[in-house]
Amino acid sequence: MTKSSAAGLPLAGLGAGLGNNPNTMQNPGTKLSSALPLTEVLVVADCWQTEPDAEAVIHRAIDAAAEIADAGVGDAELAVMLTDDAGIQTLNSNWRGIDKPTNVLSFPALQPTGTGAPDDAPRMLGDIAIAYQTTRKEADDEQKPFDHHLSHLAVHGFLHLIGYDHEKDEDAEAMENLEREILAQLGIPDPYADRGN
């Protein structure tokens, strides 16, 4: 689970144009409160077709994270790309210099400064990429329901977009505690409970 720079990421800023893509999963029945960001889910790997509830799982997780973290993101947009191990390995190699797949990558958007940005432009939080095969393997290895692990990865990625990090022990502890609180709200057990401390 990692945080990286958004500059030049092919997915960055796609939120506005996803509605015309037939591979985009959207949840038109979801009511958005003013505290919730607009979340677009883009499926770019066929392997995700075996998880028809992935869109709803991601929306629920990010909505809960936005409400509990009280991040003030009601005017913001983000995109979640559901990819495969090959796709996330390319991103991981290009942006982090690590040539292997991972479960989730977050790419916070650079916020415009100065007078160049129009006042009515949506605020972009950034992008999250989640790899199917790694997510599936981790869920199976840890004997967790796939939707629980996917929820955790979506929450983790979202928290990176709003500024949380786990580089220092105290930051990691704060982020993990918030993840636990969000996941508990979703009825998901503590994902760190079995970790040897």
ZADO-1210 file (C-alpha; in nm, 4 decimals, padded with zeros to 6 digits):
<atoms>
<atom x="00.0000" y="00.0000" z="00.0000" code="MET" pos="1"/>
<atom x="00.1733" y="00.3055" z="-00.1222" code="THR" pos="2"/>
<atom x="00.1550" y="00.6759" z="-00.1912" code="LYS" pos="3"/>
<atom x="00.3078" y="00.8324" z="-00.4992" code="SER" pos="4"/>
<atom x="00.3085" y="01.1479" z="-00.7114" code="SER" pos="5"/>
<atom x="00.0254" y="01.2142" z="-00.9546" code="ALA" pos="6"/>
<atom x="00.2098" y="01.4304" z="-01.2063" code="ALA" pos="7"/>
<atom x="00.1618" y="01.2817" z="-01.5509" code="GLY" pos="8"/>
<atom x="-00.0185" y="00.9665" z="-01.4373" code="LEU" pos="9"/>
<atom x="-00.2377" y="00.8553" z="-01.7280" code="PRO" pos="10"/>
<atom x="-00.5366" y="00.8072" z="-01.4971" code="LEU" pos="11"/>
<atom x="-00.5052" y="01.1456" z="-01.3259" code="ALA" pos="12"/>
<atom x="-00.7940" y="01.3766" z="-01.4012" code="GLY" pos="13"/>
<atom x="-01.0041" y="01.1160" z="-01.5791" code="LEU" pos="14"/>
<atom x="-01.2951" y="01.1736" z="-01.3426" code="GLY" pos="15"/>
<atom x="-01.4599" y="01.4283" z="-01.5676" code="ALA" pos="16"/>
<atom x="-01.4536" y="01.2085" z="-01.8760" code="GLY" pos="17"/>
<atom x="-01.5364" y="00.8670" z="-01.7361" code="LEU" pos="18"/>
<atom x="-01.9095" y="00.8901" z="-01.7915" code="GLY" pos="19"/>
<atom x="-01.8774" y="00.8204" z="-02.1643" code="ASN" pos="20"/>
<atom x="-01.6643" y="00.5090" z="-02.1199" code="ASN" pos="21"/>
<atom x="-01.8639" y="00.1838" z="-02.1471" code="PRO" pos="22"/>
<atom x="-01.6166" y="00.0115" z="-01.9124" code="ASN" pos="23"/>
<atom x="-01.6819" y="00.2627" z="-01.6348" code="THR" pos="24"/>
<atom x="-01.8874" y="00.1351" z="-01.3453" code="MET" pos="25"/>
<atom x="-02.1055" y="00.4031" z="-01.1917" code="GLN" pos="26"/>
<atom x="-02.3584" y="00.3916" z="-00.9151" code="ASN" pos="27"/>
<atom x="-02.6393" y="00.6215" z="-01.0322" code="PRO" pos="28"/>
<atom x="-02.8634" y="00.5260" z="-00.7393" code="GLY" pos="29"/>
<atom x="-02.6218" y="00.6512" z="-00.4766" code="THR" pos="30"/>
<atom x="-02.7283" y="00.9701" z="-00.3038" code="LYS" pos="31"/>
<atom x="-02.4351" y="01.1975" z="-00.2426" code="LEU" pos="32"/>
<atom x="-02.4274" y="01.3983" z="00.0742" code="SER" pos="33"/>
<atom x="-02.2363" y="01.7225" z="00.0716" code="SER" pos="34"/>
<atom x="-01.9552" y="01.5520" z="00.2659" code="ALA" pos="35"/>
<atom x="-01.8890" y="01.2806" z="00.0067" code="LEU" pos="36"/>
<atom x="-01.6562" y="01.3057" z="-00.2918" code="PRO" pos="37"/>
<atom x="-01.7625" y="01.2052" z="-00.6405" code="LEU" pos="38"/>
<atom x="-01.5952" y="00.8685" z="-00.6949" code="THR" pos="39"/>
<atom x="-01.5635" y="00.7202" z="-01.0432" code="GLU" pos="40"/>
<atom x="-01.4637" y="00.3560" z="-01.0857" code="VAL" pos="41"/>
<atom x="-01.2890" y="00.2569" z="-01.4075" code="LEU" pos="42"/>
<atom x="-01.2383" y="-00.1111" z="-01.4887" code="VAL" pos="43"/>
<atom x="-00.9361" y="-00.1592" z="-01.7140" code="VAL" pos="44"/>
<atom x="-00.8792" y="-00.5335" z="-01.6633" code="ALA" pos="45"/>
<atom x="-01.1269" y="-00.8074" z="-01.7530" code="ASP" pos="46"/>
<atom x="-01.0388" y="-01.0115" z="-01.4423" code="CYS" pos="47"/>
<atom x="-01.2514" y="-00.7702" z="-01.2355" code="TRP" pos="48"/>
<atom x="-01.5645" y="-00.8935" z="-01.4160" code="GLN" pos="49"/>
<atom x="-01.5611" y="-01.1886" z="-01.1727" code="THR" pos="50"/>
<atom x="-01.6311" y="-00.9387" z="-00.8909" code="GLU" pos="51"/>
<atom x="-01.9612" y="-00.7748" z="-00.9909" code="PRO" pos="52"/>
<atom x="-01.9938" y="-00.6038" z="-00.6503" code="ASP" pos="53"/>
<atom x="-01.6535" y="-00.4304" z="-00.6687" code="ALA" pos="54"/>
<atom x="-01.8052" y="-00.0935" z="-00.7601" code="GLU" pos="55"/>
<atom x="-02.0498" y="-00.0934" z="-00.4707" code="ALA" pos="56"/>
<atom x="-01.7803" y="-00.2112" z="-00.2288" code="VAL" pos="57"/>
<atom x="-01.5493" y="00.0735" z="-00.3326" code="ILE" pos="58"/>
<atom x="-01.8223" y="00.3384" z="-00.3146" code="HIS" pos="59"/>
<atom x="-01.9290" y="00.2217" z="00.0316" code="ARG" pos="60"/>
<atom x="-01.5704" y="00.2145" z="00.1604" code="ALA" pos="61"/>
<atom x="-01.4759" y="00.5579" z="00.0273" code="ILE" pos="62"/>
<atom x="-01.8021" y="00.7152" z="00.1441" code="ASP" pos="63"/>
<atom x="-01.7466" y="00.5765" z="00.4958" code="ALA" pos="64"/>
<atom x="-01.3854" y="00.6942" z="00.4936" code="ALA" pos="65"/>
<atom x="-01.4860" y="01.0455" z="00.3834" code="ALA" pos="66"/>
<atom x="-01.7512" y="01.0715" z="00.6535" code="GLU" pos="67"/>
<atom x="-01.5429" y="00.9337" z="00.9398" code="ILE" pos="68"/>
<atom x="-01.2196" y="01.1112" z="00.8452" code="ALA" pos="69"/>
<atom x="-01.4247" y="01.4328" z="00.8150" code="ASP" pos="70"/>
<atom x="-01.1964" y="01.5372" z="00.5323" code="ALA" pos="71"/>
<atom x="-01.4132" y="01.8111" z="00.3802" code="GLY" pos="72"/>
<atom x="-01.4094" y="01.6474" z="00.0375" code="VAL" pos="73"/>
<atom x="-01.7706" y="01.7064" z="-00.0667" code="GLY" pos="74"/>
<atom x="-01.6623" y="01.9246" z="-00.3577" code="ASP" pos="75"/>
<atom x="-01.3898" y="01.6858" z="-00.4724" code="ALA" pos="76"/>
<atom x="-01.3530" y="01.4049" z="-00.7263" code="GLU" pos="77"/>
<atom x="-01.1379" y="01.0952" z="-00.7387" code="LEU" pos="78"/>
<atom x="-01.0990" y="00.8010" z="-00.9710" code="ALA" pos="79"/>
<atom x="-01.0395" y="00.4370" z="-00.8817" code="VAL" pos="80"/>
<atom x="-00.8834" y="00.2219" z="-01.1518" code="MET" pos="81"/>
<atom x="-00.9367" y="-00.1516" z="-01.1196" code="LEU" pos="82"/>
<atom x="-00.6416" y="-00.3058" z="-01.2971" code="THR" pos="83"/>
<atom x="-00.4445" y="-00.6291" z="-01.2977" code="ASP" pos="84"/>
<atom x="-00.0979" y="-00.7159" z="-01.1681" code="ASP" pos="85"/>
<atom x="00.0677" y="-00.6276" z="-01.4995" code="ALA" pos="86"/>
<atom x="-00.0947" y="-00.2829" z="-01.5038" code="GLY" pos="87"/>
<atom x="-00.0076" y="-00.2003" z="-01.1447" code="ILE" pos="88"/>
<atom x="00.3465" y="-00.3326" z="-01.1934" code="GLN" pos="89"/>
<atom x="00.3922" y="-00.0814" z="-01.4756" code="THR" pos="90"/>
<atom x="00.2651" y="00.2008" z="-01.2532" code="LEU" pos="91"/>
<atom x="00.4798" y="00.0839" z="-00.9627" code="ASN" pos="92"/>
<atom x="00.7882" y="00.0690" z="-01.1852" code="SER" pos="93"/>
<atom x="00.7242" y="00.4040" z="-01.3551" code="ASN" pos="94"/>
<atom x="00.6352" y="00.6041" z="-01.0435" code="TRP" pos="95"/>
<atom x="00.8189" y="00.4310" z="-00.7596" code="ARG" pos="96"/>
<atom x="01.1027" y="00.2502" z="-00.9353" code="GLY" pos="97"/>
<atom x="00.9826" y="-00.0823" z="-00.7932" code="ILE" pos="98"/>
<atom x="00.9404" y="-00.3341" z="-01.0741" code="ASP" pos="99"/>
<atom x="00.6845" y="-00.5672" z="-00.9158" code="LYS" pos="100"/>
<atom x="00.3100" y="-00.5704" z="-00.8594" code="PRO" pos="101"/>
<atom x="00.1514" y="-00.4411" z="-00.5401" code="THR" pos="102"/>
<atom x="-00.2053" y="-00.4304" z="-00.4107" code="ASN" pos="103"/>
<atom x="-00.2881" y="-00.0577" z="-00.4173" code="VAL" pos="104"/>
<atom x="-00.1233" y="00.2648" z="-00.5292" code="LEU" pos="105"/>
<atom x="-00.2446" y="00.6162" z="-00.4519" code="SER" pos="106"/>
<atom x="-00.1634" y="00.9201" z="-00.6623" code="PHE" pos="107"/>
<atom x="-00.2696" y="01.2425" z="-00.4882" code="PRO" pos="108"/>
<atom x="-00.3487" y="01.5177" z="-00.7364" code="ALA" pos="109"/>
<atom x="-00.1369" y="01.8271" z="-00.7368" code="LEU" pos="110"/>
<atom x="-00.3624" y="02.1119" z="-00.6337" code="GLN" pos="111"/>
<atom x="-00.3539" y="02.4214" z="-00.8562" code="PRO" pos="112"/>
<atom x="-00.2162" y="02.7334" z="-00.6976" code="THR" pos="113"/>
<atom x="-00.2408" y="03.0969" z="-00.7958" code="GLY" pos="114"/>
<atom x="-00.4929" y="03.2522" z="-01.0290" code="THR" pos="115"/>
<atom x="-00.4716" y="03.0033" z="-01.3180" code="GLY" pos="116"/>
<atom x="-00.7422" y="02.7635" z="-01.1982" code="ALA" pos="117"/>
<atom x="-01.1074" y="02.8476" z="-01.2744" code="PRO" pos="118"/>
<atom x="-01.3236" y="02.8997" z="-00.9648" code="ASP" pos="119"/>
<atom x="-01.5807" y="02.6420" z="-01.0780" code="ASP" pos="120"/>
<atom x="-01.3288" y="02.3644" z="-01.1591" code="ALA" pos="121"/>
<atom x="-01.3847" y="02.0514" z="-00.9501" code="PRO" pos="122"/>
<atom x="-01.1198" y="01.9786" z="-00.6906" code="ARG" pos="123"/>
<atom x="-00.9360" y="01.6604" z="-00.7846" code="MET" pos="124"/>
<atom x="-00.8238" y="01.4446" z="-00.4914" code="LEU" pos="125"/>
<atom x="-00.6296" y="01.2078" z="-00.7144" code="GLY" pos="126"/>
<atom x="-00.6389" y="00.8489" z="-00.8267" code="ASP" pos="127"/>
<atom x="-00.6233" y="00.5036" z="-00.6737" code="ILE" pos="128"/>
<atom x="-00.5194" y="00.1890" z="-00.8609" code="ALA" pos="129"/>
<atom x="-00.6015" y="-00.1577" z="-00.7241" code="ILE" pos="130"/>
<atom x="-00.4649" y="-00.4824" z="-00.8705" code="ALA" pos="131"/>
<atom x="-00.7007" y="-00.7784" z="-00.8864" code="TYR" pos="132"/>
<atom x="-00.4599" y="-01.0739" z="-00.8636" code="GLN" pos="133"/>
<atom x="-00.2602" y="-00.9383" z="-00.5699" code="THR" pos="134"/>
<atom x="-00.5776" y="-00.8381" z="-00.3867" code="THR" pos="135"/>
<atom x="-00.7318" y="-01.1814" z="-00.4473" code="ARG" pos="136"/>
<atom x="-00.4150" y="-01.3661" z="-00.3366" code="LYS" pos="137"/>
<atom x="-00.3832" y="-01.1599" z="-00.0173" code="GLU" pos="138"/>
<atom x="-00.7510" y="-01.2127" z="00.0706" code="ALA" pos="139"/>
<atom x="-00.7200" y="-01.5866" z="00.0107" code="ASP" pos="140"/>
<atom x="-00.3884" y="-01.6163" z="00.1992" code="ASP" pos="141"/>
<atom x="-00.5302" y="-01.4257" z="00.4971" code="GLU" pos="142"/>
<atom x="-00.8626" y="-01.6123" z="00.4745" code="GLN" pos="143"/>
<atom x="-01.0574" y="-01.2864" z="00.4487" code="LYS" pos="144"/>
<atom x="-01.3619" y="-01.2219" z="00.2322" code="PRO" pos="145"/>
<atom x="-01.2512" y="-01.0516" z="-00.0901" code="PHE" pos="146"/>
<atom x="-01.4893" y="-00.7591" z="-00.0367" code="ASP" pos="147"/>
<atom x="-01.3428" y="-00.6951" z="00.3109" code="HIS" pos="148"/>
<atom x="-00.9891" y="-00.6771" z="00.1734" code="HIS" pos="149"/>
<atom x="-01.1000" y="-00.4634" z="-00.1225" code="LEU" pos="150"/>
<atom x="-01.2737" y="-00.2261" z="00.1209" code="SER" pos="151"/>
<atom x="-00.9550" y="-00.2007" z="00.3260" code="HIS" pos="152"/>
<atom x="-00.7449" y="-00.1207" z="00.0185" code="LEU" pos="153"/>
<atom x="-00.9944" y="00.1433" z="-00.1001" code="ALA" pos="154"/>
<atom x="-00.9975" y="00.3053" z="00.2454" code="VAL" pos="155"/>
<atom x="-00.6180" y="00.2922" z="00.2655" code="HIS" pos="156"/>
<atom x="-00.5799" y="00.4486" z="-00.0791" code="GLY" pos="157"/>
<atom x="-00.8347" y="00.7205" z="00.0009" code="PHE" pos="158"/>
<atom x="-00.6583" y="00.8131" z="00.3251" code="LEU" pos="159"/>
<atom x="-00.3365" y="00.8616" z="00.1301" code="HIS" pos="160"/>
<atom x="-00.5212" y="01.0977" z="-00.1055" code="LEU" pos="161"/>
<atom x="-00.6275" y="01.3167" z="00.1858" code="ILE" pos="162"/>
<atom x="-00.2794" y="01.3326" z="00.3369" code="GLY" pos="163"/>
<atom x="-00.2354" y="01.0329" z="00.5647" code="TYR" pos="164"/>
<atom x="00.0929" y="00.8453" z="00.5505" code="ASP" pos="165"/>
<atom x="00.2670" y="00.5565" z="00.7234" code="HIS" pos="166"/>
<atom x="00.6347" y="00.6438" z="00.6808" code="GLU" pos="167"/>
<atom x="00.6850" y="00.7109" z="01.0543" code="LYS" pos="168"/>
<atom x="00.5624" y="00.4772" z="01.3279" code="ASP" pos="169"/>
<atom x="00.3342" y="00.7366" z="01.4882" code="GLU" pos="170"/>
<atom x="00.1823" y="00.8248" z="01.1485" code="ASP" pos="171"/>
<atom x="00.1319" y="00.4561" z="01.0685" code="ALA" pos="172"/>
<atom x="-00.0425" y="00.4021" z="01.4019" code="GLU" pos="173"/>
<atom x="-00.2751" y="00.6992" z="01.3455" code="ALA" pos="174"/>
<atom x="-00.3585" y="00.5806" z="00.9922" code="MET" pos="175"/>
<atom x="-00.4186" y="00.2212" z="01.1033" code="GLU" pos="176"/>
<atom x="-00.6436" y="00.3339" z="01.3900" code="ASN" pos="177"/>
<atom x="-00.8518" y="00.5410" z="01.1493" code="LEU" pos="178"/>
<atom x="-00.8695" y="00.2455" z="00.9074" code="GLU" pos="179"/>
<atom x="-00.9922" y="00.0238" z="01.1928" code="ARG" pos="180"/>
<atom x="-01.2629" y="00.2772" z="01.2830" code="GLU" pos="181"/>
<atom x="-01.3813" y="00.3121" z="00.9225" code="ILE" pos="182"/>
<atom x="-01.3823" y="-00.0620" z="00.8591" code="LEU" pos="183"/>
<atom x="-01.5656" y="-00.1291" z="01.1877" code="ALA" pos="184"/>
<atom x="-01.8364" y="00.1108" z="01.0679" code="GLN" pos="185"/>
<atom x="-01.8651" y="-00.1123" z="00.7594" code="LEU" pos="186"/>
<atom x="-01.8868" y="-00.4270" z="00.9752" code="GLY" pos="187"/>
<atom x="-01.5372" y="-00.5422" z="00.8753" code="ILE" pos="188"/>
<atom x="-01.3067" y="-00.6906" z="01.1410" code="PRO" pos="189"/>
<atom x="-00.9731" y="-00.5300" z="01.2277" code="ASP" pos="190"/>
<atom x="-00.7412" y="-00.6126" z="00.9342" code="PRO" pos="191"/>
<atom x="-00.4367" y="-00.5804" z="01.1620" code="TYR" pos="192"/>
<atom x="-00.5652" y="-00.8091" z="01.4418" code="ALA" pos="193"/>
<atom x="-00.3633" y="-01.1132" z="01.3353" code="ASP" pos="194"/>
<atom x="-00.0397" y="-00.9216" z="01.2892" code="ARG" pos="195"/>
<atom x="00.2330" y="-01.0190" z="01.5326" code="GLY" pos="196"/>
<atom x="00.3208" y="-00.7216" z="01.7521" code="ASN" pos="197"/>
</atoms>
